[in-house]
Amino acid sequence: MKNNKGLKVFIIVAIVAVFLGGKEILSKKDSDSSSLEESLALLNDLSEKYNYDDDEDFSSNDTFTKIFAKSLNKNKVSASKNTKSPYISVIYITGVISEENKTYNQKWLLKQIKNAKEDSNNYGIMLKIDSPGGTVYESDEAYLALQDYKRETERPVYAYFCSLAASGGYYIGCSANYIYANRNTLTGSIGVIAGQSVDATGLLDKMGIKMTTITAGKNKNMGNYNAPLTQEQRAIFQSIADEAYEQFTGIVAEARDMSLSNVKELADGRIYTAKQAKENGLVDAVCSFENAKDDIREDFDEEINFIEYKYRYEENWMSLLSGASSFVKNPEASVYELLGKSGAKCLYLYQ
């Protein structure tokens, strides 16, 4: 039997891979929710189910098991976290808000909100925000998902602002029934970046470089560095910014129960300290994270736990080599990727 051990291990790995691919065993959750012991138990269960009759049980001393167990702990395939007692989901919103980057993942965030909505033991959501903001689309999508959560479950949403909760970070925070801020928080930055234009035509002329872009549509090339921005194109960008700004200020006015004119007096793009934000009605309380949790517990008649969910991007040597290679070949594209594929999208972003 020992001679066939390698083949049997291979079969076990193949079986587990099928399970993972079908998402029948594991789901995308916080990586802290799975453990080495759970991984070992999974392997042992599968070995029994598929007649892995080798007399050597999987153990923490098995090199193969350690390697495979580590793979189970990756953020994208970590095991579900179940609880039978009432709890608040503490969902981290960290870094630039975009489709996906190394600190933020939109699909992951929406999945956590959906999981909380469908769990009867979930009593609310607490957003722990440390973000300069990001794209308009993703910020609004997250905000609407949280509003939908509140409407369908009639459960509260709380927000706690860490060192920075600006622009799109504040936008998402407006979904909360109550906003707490650390005393060192910088927040606000209620404004919009609709486009940026760098006119490099003078430099190109000095260097003797002639560049021609063939387009159909007179404004198709607007914002490109090889052509100056016309007044019409400036107006186009401004109209986009104005529309997004009206949406942003309207959200703030509704969430904070303020008049739109009062919000617009505050919404000139500047950031506020926690103390200034509270004085201006942008947050409700200034305190530590633990004090915020203690305050939330008072809203419930029974004991409430807080379970944290934090997106984790696992870097590996292949992705590092790939990133370095991409940067050498195309540094502009790498910066674009770093910003979360935001490109020329409209941004609620503090710079």
C-alpha positions in Angstrom: 0.0 0.0 0.0 2.9 2.4 0.7 4.0 2.2 -2.9 0.7 3.7 -4.0 0.7 6.5 -1.5 1.7 9.2 -4.1 -1.1 8.2 -6.4 -3.6 8.2 -3.6 -2.5 11.7 -2.4 -2.9 12.9 -6.0 -6.5 11.5 -6.1 -7.4 13.2 -2.9 -6.1 16.5 -4.2 -8.1 16.1 -7.4 -11.2 15.4 -5.4 -10.8 18.4 -3.2 -10.1 20.6 -6.3 -13.4 19.5 -7.8 -15.2 20.4 -4.5 -13.5 23.8 -4.4 -14.2 24.5 -8.0 -17.9 23.8 -7.5 -18.0 25.8 -4.3 -19.9 23.0 -2.6 -17.6 22.9 0.5 -16.1 26.4 0.8 -17.3 29.9 0.2 -15.5 33.3 0.0 -15.3 34.6 3.6 -12.8 36.1 6.0 -9.6 34.1 6.0 -9.7 34.1 9.8 -12.8 31.9 9.6 -10.9 28.8 8.6 -8.2 27.0 10.5 -5.5 24.3 10.1 -7.7 21.9 12.2 -10.6 22.4 9.8 -8.4 21.7 6.8 -7.0 18.5 8.4 -10.5 17.3 9.3 -11.6 17.9 5.7 -8.8 15.8 4.3 -9.4 13.0 6.8 -13.2 13.0 6.0 -12.4 12.8 2.3 -9.8 10.0 2.8 -12.4 7.9 4.6 -15.1 8.7 2.0 -12.9 7.7 -0.9 -11.3 4.7 0.8 -7.9 6.2 1.4 -6.8 3.2 3.4 -3.2 4.1 4.1 -2.4 3.4 7.8 -0.9 6.9 8.1 -3.4 9.5 9.1 -3.1 13.1 7.9 -1.5 15.2 10.7 0.0 18.6 11.3 3.4 17.1 10.8 2.6 16.0 7.3 4.4 18.4 4.8 1.7 17.8 2.2 -1.0 18.6 4.6 0.6 21.8 5.8 0.9 23.0 2.2 -2.6 22.0 1.3 -4.1 23.4 4.5 -2.4 26.7 3.7 -4.0 26.8 0.3 -7.4 26.4 2.0 -6.8 29.5 4.0 -6.5 31.8 1.0 -9.1 34.6 1.2 -11.0 33.5 -1.9 -11.7 29.9 -0.8 -11.7 30.1 3.0 -14.3 28.2 5.0 -17.6 29.7 6.0 -17.9 31.2 9.5 -21.1 30.0 11.2 -22.6 31.2 14.5 -25.7 30.3 16.4 -25.7 33.4 18.6 -26.7 37.0 17.7 -23.9 38.9 16.2 -23.0 42.1 14.4 -21.0 41.8 11.2 -18.0 44.1 11.3 -17.1 44.5 7.7 -13.8 46.3 6.8 -13.7 48.7 4.0 -10.1 49.5 3.4 -8.1 51.3 0.7 -9.2 52.6 -2.6 -12.8 51.6 -3.5 -12.8 50.0 -6.9 -13.7 46.8 -8.7 -10.7 45.0 -7.2 -7.3 45.8 -5.8 -5.0 44.4 -3.1 -6.9 45.9 -0.2 -10.5 46.1 -1.6 -12.7 43.8 -3.5 -16.3 44.9 -4.5 -17.6 41.4 -5.1 -16.3 40.3 -1.7 -18.0 43.3 0.0 -21.3 42.7 -1.7 -21.1 39.0 -0.7 -20.6 39.9 2.9 -23.7 42.1 2.9 -25.7 39.4 1.2 -24.5 36.8 3.7 -25.5 39.0 6.6 -28.9 39.6 5.1 -29.6 35.9 4.7 -28.5 35.0 8.2 -31.2 35.2 10.9 -28.6 35.3 13.6 -27.2 38.5 12.1 -28.5 41.5 14.0 -26.8 44.3 12.1 -23.7 45.5 10.2 -20.9 47.7 11.4 -18.7 49.2 8.7 -15.1 49.8 9.7 -14.0 52.3 7.1 -10.4 53.4 6.4 -10.5 54.6 2.8 -9.8 57.7 0.7 -12.7 56.9 -1.5 -12.7 55.7 -5.1 -14.9 55.2 -8.1 -18.5 56.6 -8.2 -19.9 53.3 -9.5 -18.6 51.0 -6.8 -19.2 53.6 -4.0 -22.9 53.9 -5.0 -23.3 50.2 -5.5 -22.1 49.4 -2.0 -24.3 52.2 -0.6 -27.4 50.9 -2.3 -26.6 47.3 -1.2 -26.5 48.5 2.4 -29.7 50.4 2.0 -31.3 47.3 0.6 -30.0 45.3 3.6 -31.7 47.8 6.0 -34.9 47.9 4.1 -35.3 44.1 3.7 -34.1 43.1 7.2 -35.1 46.1 9.3 -31.7 45.8 10.9 -29.4 48.7 11.6 -26.1 49.6 9.9 -23.4 51.4 11.9 -20.2 53.0 10.6 -16.9 53.5 12.4 -14.4 55.8 10.7 -10.7 55.0 11.2 -7.8 57.3 10.2 -9.4 58.3 6.9 -13.0 58.0 5.7 -13.1 60.5 2.9 -15.1 61.0 -0.3 -16.4 57.6 -1.5 -15.5 56.3 2.0 -17.8 58.9 3.5 -20.4 58.2 0.8 -20.7 54.5 1.8 -20.7 55.6 5.5 -23.9 57.5 4.8 -25.7 54.2 4.6 -25.3 54.0 8.4 -28.0 54.8 10.9 -25.2 56.1 13.2 -21.7 57.2 12.5 -18.8 56.9 15.0 -15.4 58.4 14.3 -12.0 58.0 15.9 -10.8 61.3 17.3 -7.9 61.3 14.8 -10.2 60.7 11.8 -10.1 62.8 8.7 -13.3 62.7 6.8 -15.5 64.6 4.4 -13.9 65.5 1.0 -17.4 65.6 -0.4 -16.6 66.3 -4.1 -16.0 64.7 -7.4 -13.1 64.1 -9.9 -14.6 63.7 -13.3 -11.5 63.7 -15.4 -7.9 64.9 -15.6 -6.1 66.3 -18.7 -2.4 66.8 -19.2 -1.5 68.8 -22.3 2.0 67.7 -23.4 1.8 69.2 -26.9 4.4 71.9 -26.2 6.9 69.3 -24.8 6.3 67.0 -27.8 6.9 69.9 -30.2 10.2 70.8 -28.5 11.3 67.2 -28.8 10.3 67.1 -32.4 7.7 64.4 -31.8 4.6 64.4 -34.0 1.7 62.3 -32.9 -1.7 61.9 -34.7 -4.7 60.1 -33.3 -7.4 59.1 -35.8 -10.9 59.5 -34.4 -14.5 59.5 -35.5 -16.2 62.2 -33.3 -14.6 65.5 -32.5 -14.5 64.8 -28.7 -13.4 61.2 -28.9 -9.8 62.1 -28.1 -10.6 64.6 -25.3 -8.3 64.3 -22.3 -5.5 62.8 -24.3 -2.0 64.3 -23.6 -1.4 64.9 -27.4 -4.2 67.5 -27.7 -5.2 70.5 -25.7 -8.6 70.5 -23.9 -11.2 72.6 -25.7 -13.8 74.7 -24.0 -16.5 72.3 -25.1 -14.6 69.3 -23.7 -14.0 71.1 -20.4 -17.8 71.7 -20.3 -18.4 68.0 -20.9 -16.1 66.9 -18.0 -17.7 69.6 -15.8 -21.2 68.3 -16.5 -20.2 64.8 -15.4 -18.7 66.2 -12.2 -21.7 68.3 -11.5 -24.2 65.4 -11.9 -22.1 63.1 -9.6 -21.8 66.0 -7.1 -25.6 66.5 -7.0 -26.0 62.8 -6.3 -23.4 62.8 -3.6 -24.7 65.9 -1.8 -28.3 64.6 -2.0 -27.2 61.3 -0.3 -25.5 63.3 2.5 -28.5 65.5 3.0 -30.9 62.6 3.3 -28.6 60.5 5.5 -27.7 63.3 7.9 -31.1 64.9 7.9 -29.7 68.2 6.6 -30.8 70.7 4.0 -29.2 70.4 0.6 -28.0 74.0 0.8 -26.3 73.3 4.2 -24.6 70.3 2.8 -23.3 72.2 -0.2 -21.7 74.8 2.1 -19.7 71.9 3.6 -19.1 70.0 0.4 -16.4 72.0 -1.2 -14.0 69.0 -1.3 -12.2 69.8 1.9 -11.6 67.3 4.6 -12.7 67.7 8.3 -11.3 66.5 11.6 -13.5 64.3 13.7 -14.3 67.2 16.0 -15.1 69.4 13.0 -17.2 66.7 11.4 -19.3 66.3 14.6 -19.8 70.0 15.0 -21.0 70.2 11.4 -23.3 67.1 11.7 -21.3 64.8 9.4 -20.8 62.2 12.2 -22.7 61.4 15.4 -20.0 60.5 18.0 -16.2 60.7 18.5 -14.9 57.7 20.4 -12.7 54.6 20.3 -13.7 51.5 18.4 -14.3 49.5 21.6 -16.4 52.3 23.0 -18.5 52.3 19.8 -19.1 48.6 20.2 -20.1 49.1 23.8 -22.6 51.8 22.7 -24.1 49.5 20.0 -24.6 46.7 22.6 -26.9 49.0 24.5 -29.3 48.9 21.5 -30.1 45.3 22.0 -31.8 43.4 24.8 -29.5 40.3 24.5 -25.8 39.7 24.4 -24.4 40.6 21.0 -21.1 39.3 19.5 -19.0 41.2 16.9 -17.6 39.1 14.1 -15.0 40.7 11.8 -14.8 40.2 8.1 -11.7 41.6 6.4 -10.7 41.0 2.7 -7.3 39.5 2.4 -5.3 39.5 -0.8 -2.6 36.8 -0.7 0.5 37.8 -2.6 2.7 35.0 -4.0 5.9 34.9 -5.9 4.2 34.3 -9.3 2.0 37.5 -8.9 5.1 39.5 -7.7 7.0 38.4 -10.8 4.0 39.1 -13.0 3.6 42.5 -11.6 7.2 43.4 -12.0 7.2 42.2 -15.5 4.1 44.2 -16.4 5.5 47.4 -14.9 8.7 47.1 -17.0 6.7 46.5 -20.1 3.9 49.1 -19.5 4.3 51.3 -16.4 1.1 53.3 -17.2 -1.0 50.2 -17.3 0.5 49.0 -14.0 -0.4 52.3 -12.3 -3.9 51.9 -13.8 -4.1 48.4 -12.2 -2.8 49.7 -8.9 -5.6 52.2 -8.7 -8.1 49.4 -9.1 -8.8 49.7 -12.9 -10.3 53.1 -12.2 -8.9 54.7 -15.4 -10.9 57.7 -16.5 -13.9 56.7 -14.3 -15.6 59.4 -12.3 -14.2 59.4 -8.8 -15.3 60.2 -5.2 -11.6 60.2 -4.2 -9.6 62.3 -1.7 -6.1 63.0 -3.2 
